[in-house]
Amino acid sequence: MKLLFLTHPYPNYVPDLLLHGLRKLLGPAAVEHPRKECLYQGVLGLGVCPANQLCPGWFPQDNGQIDRDDIPAKISSGFFDCIVADVRAAGQWMPLLENSRSPLAIIDGEDRPVPIRPGRYVVFRRETAGADYSIPLPMALPEEIFNWIVAYDDQPKTYSIGFLGSTHDGERHRFLEQLAARYPDALFSASVVPSENNPLPPGRFGRDEYYRELQKCRIVLSLAGAGGDTFRFWENAACNAVHAAQQLPLFIPVDFTSEESILKFSGVEQLQRAADRVLDGSLPAREFIANGRLHLRQYHFTTARARYFLDGVKREFGAQGTRPCR
């Protein structure tokens, strides 16, 4: 399969994670253009990414094997079996794409759905419950990050509940304050969102320290951020800890099963009741964690997400290779 992935230079979790899975599945036949330099430098999703947040070697190197020659001519001739475009990059290519015979998929990985006019393409979207005629495409976890997290499985469990992150509006901070009053042995830190002027705000952990500290927690907590789908959710699913996640109106293909591989909650009181079951031993934590990790490996690594994406493209375009966007 010959696939073209039209990129935007700024880091963006959903398209970057999808590209990672496609590259691992298709090798050099998954051609990203222009070459997204930040991925090869170890940047994963973060627009502000100091050295202690890098993920060295997470993205497959191209080693000069990626053929990026004559891309406009190849688009025009229908050379590619599929063209994928980050919504941030699609506009500049649309005059060529509208006349190409290649099936086109637009990836909307933004915190809020981007208005996209109808056209002969299919839209895959991060923030959707599946009722807007787009195909849900949440984030996923690279196997390389899973292995990094698992390397800290033997950390002693010194904290009850853990959440380490940033807060853009104070909502996370207020939620964590309520929990901290009940669980004084919890590990909570909600720093301000990093910026170019303040890339290392107080309370912000480096990535390696972040994974090591999370692995000291018996429960890891996922809360909504600027968008509902967060990379933290997928990192937490890899931890040797019970994963508790806020219930959100998002569609996750082959979702984790509540009370079997994840604890879902709608408010702080419900979370407290669930956490107490873990901490008093009435919930079989070891089995629960094993179920979640197995489910993550089978259905939510980036390679699994890439297969899901390719299946969606084939289903939507069919044998004819074109369809109008609904």
N, C-alpha and C positions, 0 to 999 in steps of 0.2 A: 504494500500500500504506500502511495506517495502522498504525504500530508504536509501542507504549508500552514504554519502558525504565525500570523502577523502580530507582532509584539509592540508594546509601548515600553519605553525605557524605565519607567518608574516601577518599583516593586509592587506587586499586586497578588495577594495570596491565591485566589481561585485560579486565574489563568496560569500562574507560575507553577502551582501544584499539578494542574492538569498537564501542562507541558512536561513536567518531570515524569509523570506516569506514561505519557505518550512516547517520550524519548526512551524510557526503559523497555517499553513494549516493542517499538518500531525501530529503535536505533537511529542511524543517520537518515533514514527515510522520513523521520519527523523533523522537518526543516523549519527552524524559527528564523524569522526575518523581520527587522534587522536582528543581528546577533545581540542577545540580551546580556550585556556584559556583567551586570550585577549578580546574575545567577552563578556565573563561573567564579565570581569573587567570594561566594559564600553567603550572599544576602538571601534571606528567606522571608519575604513578605513585608519587611520593615522599611519604611521610607527613611527613617532616621535609624541608622544601624552602626553604632560604634563597634570597635573590634571585639568587645566581649559579648556581642550578640551574633556574631557570624557563625555559620555552620560550614566549616571547611569540608569540601568534597561532597556536599550533599547532592549537587547537581552533576549529572554525567558530563564529562568533558567531551568536546566534539573531535579533538585531535586532528583537525583539518579535514574531517570526513564529511562535513555538512556542505552540500552544494547549494550555495546561495547566489549563483550566477543567473543573470537574465530573469529575475523573478517577475517583472512586469510582463515580459513576453510569455512566460510560462502560465501566468494567470490568464492572459488573453486567449491562449491556445487551448485551455482546459487540460493542461498537463497534469495537474494534481487531482487525485481521487477525492480529496476533501480539502477545503480551506477553512481554517479557524481564525477568528479575529477577536482579540481583546477589544471590548467596546470602546476603550480609550483610543484605539488605533484605527478602528473600522472606518471612520469618516473620511480620512485622507485617502483611503484605498477604494472607496465605494464606486467612483466612476469606472474603474477597471473591473471591480467585482461584479457589478450589475450586468456586465456583458460577458462574464465568464460562464463556461458550461459546468464548471466544478461546483458541487454542492458547498454551501457556505453555512457555517455556524458562528454566531456571535456570542461571546462569553461576557455576561454582565456579572462581574464579581464585586460590585460596589456595595457599600453599606446600606444604600437605599436603591430600589429599582430605578434604572435609567429609562426614561421614555424612549422607545425605539419605534420608528415609523414602520408600517407594514412593508414587506419586500419579499424577495425570493430567497429566504434564509430561515433558519430555525434559531431561536434564542434559548440559550442555557443560562439560568439565573441562580445566583446564590441565595438571595433573600426572597423566597416565595414559598407559599403553601401549596403550590401546584394548581391554583385556580385562575391564573392569569394567562394561560395558553403558552407559557414558557415551560421548559423542562428543568426541574430542580437540579442544581449542581452545587452541592455544598463542598466545603474544603475536604481534605483527606490528609493522611499522614504518610510521609515518606518512610520507607523501611529504615533508612539511615538514621532518622530521628528516633524511631522506635528502638533501635539497637542502642542508641546513646542513652535513652531513658532507662532501659532494662539493665544497663551496666551498673546502675545504682540500686538494684533490687535489694541488696544486702544492708542498706542503711537501717539503723535502729529506728523504731517507730517512737519518736519523742514528742510528736504533736498529734492532737485529736483530728482537727480539720485544717486544711491548708488552702489559701488563695493568695497568689502573688500576681499582681498585675497593675494596671493603670486605670484611672477613672477620668472620663472626660466631662462628667456633669455632677459628680459627687454622689450619685445614686448607689454605686457599688460601696462607697465608703460608709454610707448610712446603713446599708444592709449588714456590712461586716461589723459595725459597731454593736448592732443588736446581738449578733452571734458571739462576739467577744465577751459580752457581759455574762453569757451562759457557759462558754467554754474558754476559761482563762488559759488553758494550755494549747490554744489554737495558734496557727502560724498565719497571720493576716498582714498584708501590706498592699496598699493601693496608692501608688505614687501618681503624680500628675503625668499627663501624656508627654513623652519625650518630644523635643523640638530641636530644630537646628541650633538654636541659641542655648538649649539646655538638654543635650543628648543623654546625660546621665543624671536624671533627677534623683533626689534622696529617696531611698526605699526601692530603687530599681535594681534588680539582680541581673548579673551576667547570665548568659544562657546555661553554662555548665553548672554554676552555683544554683540556679533556678531549678534545674532538674534534680540535683542532689538534695536540695531542701524539700522539694515536693515529695520525694521518695521517703522522707522521714514522717510523712503524714499517714494516718489510718484512713482518712477520707479526703478526697480532693474535690474542689468545688468549681463548677462552671456557671458563670453568670453572663448575661448579655452584655455586650459592649456597645460600640457605635452601631454595629449590626448585631443580629441575633446569632449568626453562625460565626464562631470565633475559632482561631487556631488552638487556643487553650483547651477547648473541648476535646480535640483530637489528641493533644498531648496528654491530657488527663486520662483518657481512655487507655493509654499505654502504661500508666503508673501501676505499681504494685500496691494499689489502694482502692477502696470502694469509691466509685465515681458518682457524685451527686450533681445533677444538672437542672437548671431552671427550665421549666416547661415553656416552650416558645412556639408560636404559630408558623413553624417551618416544616417543610417536607424533607425527610432524610430517607433516601432509598435504602431498603433493608435496615431499618432503624434498630437500635439497641432495644431490648425488651425490658420494660419496667419491672422491677422486683426480681429480675433474673440476672441482668448484666449491667443495670444502671438504676439509680434512684432518681426519680423525677419529682420535682416539687414546684408549687405555684407561689408559695409564700414562706416567710421565715418560720412560722409555727409548724408547717408541714415538714420543712427541712429539719427542724429540731427533733421532731418525733422520729424521723428516719435516722438521723444521726445517733440518737440515743439507742436505737436498736443495734447499730453497728458497735457502739462503744461498750454496751453491756453484754455483747456476745450473742444476742438472740438472733442476729442475722449471720448466716454462714459466710463470712467474709472471704475465706480462701477460695471457695467454690464460685462465689460471685465474681471475684477478680478474674479467675481463670475463664469464666464464661465471657466476660467483657473483652479480654485480650484475644481470645480465639475469634470472636465476632469481628473485632477490629482487623485482625490479620486477614480474615477471609473476605471481608466486604468493604473495608475502608482504608486500605493502603492506596497510595496514588495509582498503582497499577490497576487495582480493581476499579477505581474511579474512571480511569482512562478506558477500560473495557466497557463500562457502563455508558460512557460518552459515545464511544464508537457504535455501540449497539443502538443508542438513541438516534444517531445520525442515519444509520442504515434503515431503521424503522420509519423515520420521518420522510426520508427522501425516496426510499424504495428503489425499484429497478430503473425508474425513469431518471433518477438523479436530480430532479428539481421539484420544488413544491413552493407555493406561496405561503408566506408567514401568515398565520391566522390572526 
